[in-house]
Amino acid sequence: MNAEHPTPNPPRPSLLRNWLSLTGLVVVTGSLFSFFLLFFLDTLAHFSNPYIGILTYFIAPGFLFLGLCLAAVGALRARKRLGASAGLLPKLVVDLSRPRDRKIMGFFIAGTLLFLLVSALGSYHTYHFTESTQFCGQTCHTVMQPELITYQHGSHARVACVQCHIGPGAEWFVKAKVSGTYQLYAVAFNKYPRPIPTPIKNLRPAQDTCEQCHWPKKFVGNLDKTYNYFLGDETNTPFAVRLTMKVGGGDPTHGPVGGIHWHMNVGNKVEYVAAKLDQGTWIADPARQSIPWVRVVDAQGVVTEYRTKAFTNAIAENQVRSVDCMDCHNRPAHTYQSPNDAVNLALSLGKIDRNLKWIKTNAVYTLTRKYANETQAVQSIATHLAGQYPNEPRIKPAIDAVQEIYRNNFFPEMNASWDKYPNNIGHKDWPGCFRCHDGKHLTADGQRTIKASDCNTCHTILAQGRGEELNLLSPAGQKFKHPGDEVDGACNDCHTGGL
């Protein structure tokens, strides 16, 4: 050994210098970068998104933990192979005067920048994807398919799901994250109900969501509407009703208080209890279709309670719900058409030729049958209608229209269709207004009742019938003429989707 030139000690081997540990460290770096970027984007967002919360606080930390585990496993394997002489970190000496070190440093910096750029782009696009309707509706395809398709045909088709289902603010963001975590579990382990039950429990109040766009004090007044129907007879006789809808308003500074929007919690407060009889006992009605008790507080603070004769229960305040937009507009974005209404619309638009005898009855019949799946349904619709009209070229467009109606409103895999989801706007197919306005809700002294709705309470019939009858407008209103025989009782007693 030369004393002037001692032999250098060999470098101490590193426990992290193996592919498994290096891979783990790369995953750790990427997850930390993604976490901070997603956190920054979520902080600046106008609306909190629970899926971003899951990505930021569950997925990114999960990858961080995975990377640490990989690095640790690689280090333990290296320790077993190299023995106690190995250290955790290698001795790092960078001499930029050496061409090799400069080259390695250049590749390292370029690789790091490329990796961070890819992570940033991936995190950013993931952030925007989780805000999209496609993510909400297609990620869990079978579960959310009914909601996605009915949403696409609804009046809120350009409003993002998160704006209604979550809205702004930290409190509901946290609630949505907790709910979203359970939903992921339910989908992963096939624990979700079929159909998805409504109304959604603990849904954010409409004042925090709907009223961010819809001004509750607006005076709407009367709206002119025409409803086109076709009778289930041989000639598919048309019958139309033209009327003014008395929407009105609830704020006296913008118009007379009255009409349907009198119920808005602007000048008046309306509260109710939803309960139904089950084997002689009143139990909560989660669907809110049976309302035996109502309390009204007017603008002067006068309190009036109404109840049906059979409902003698004591009222607990935690059972009381204040009326808001969602009690009438309970299907604002996911509307299912009944077979009768959908076929009426197709006939009025000319998608189905009304000159085909009995086509209204036959089309509705095929839509009211029970099918195991969509494939069986569309095949059965085509077979039945083609069999009813052999050698009739006009039946092909009609078959296409009826099949389209089925695809847009019936989802047998999820047991979802119009009859599973009550629609409280109006009163034809569901109780709707008549849940309260049935003339059976009395005050304690029995002297006053909630006014029973008739055909002119909420609208004025201007014209009805067909042909020239629709030109005979009556500003004072007409008495409703029921097609065919006169009937008594609530509309939904007979109108069950197929009529």
Secondary structure, 3 states (H helix, E strand, C coil): CCCCCCCCCCCCCECCCCHHHHHHHHHHHHHHHHHHHHHHHHHHCCCCCHHHHHHHHHHHHHHHHHHHHHHHHHHHHHHHHHCCCCECCCCCCCCCCCHHHHHHHHHHHHHHHHHHHHHHHHHHHHHHHHCCHHHHHHCCHHHHHHHHHHHHCCCCCCCCHHHHHCCCCHHHHHHHHHHHHHHHHHHHCCCCCCCCCCCCCCCCCHHHCHHHCCCCCCCCEEEEEEEEEECCCCCCCEEEEEEEEEEEECCCCCCCCECHHHHCCCCCEEEEECEEEECCEEEECCCCCCCCEEEEECCCCCEEEEECCCCCCCCCHHHCEECCHHHHCCCCCCCCCCHHHHHHHHHHCCCCCCCCCCHHHHHHHHHCCCCCCHHHHHHHHHHHHHHHCCCCCCHHHHHHHHHHHHHHHCEHHHCECHHHCCCCCCCCCCCHHHHCCCCCCECCCCCCECCCCCCCCCEEEEEEECHHHHHCCCCCCCCCCCCCCCCCCCHHHCCCCCC
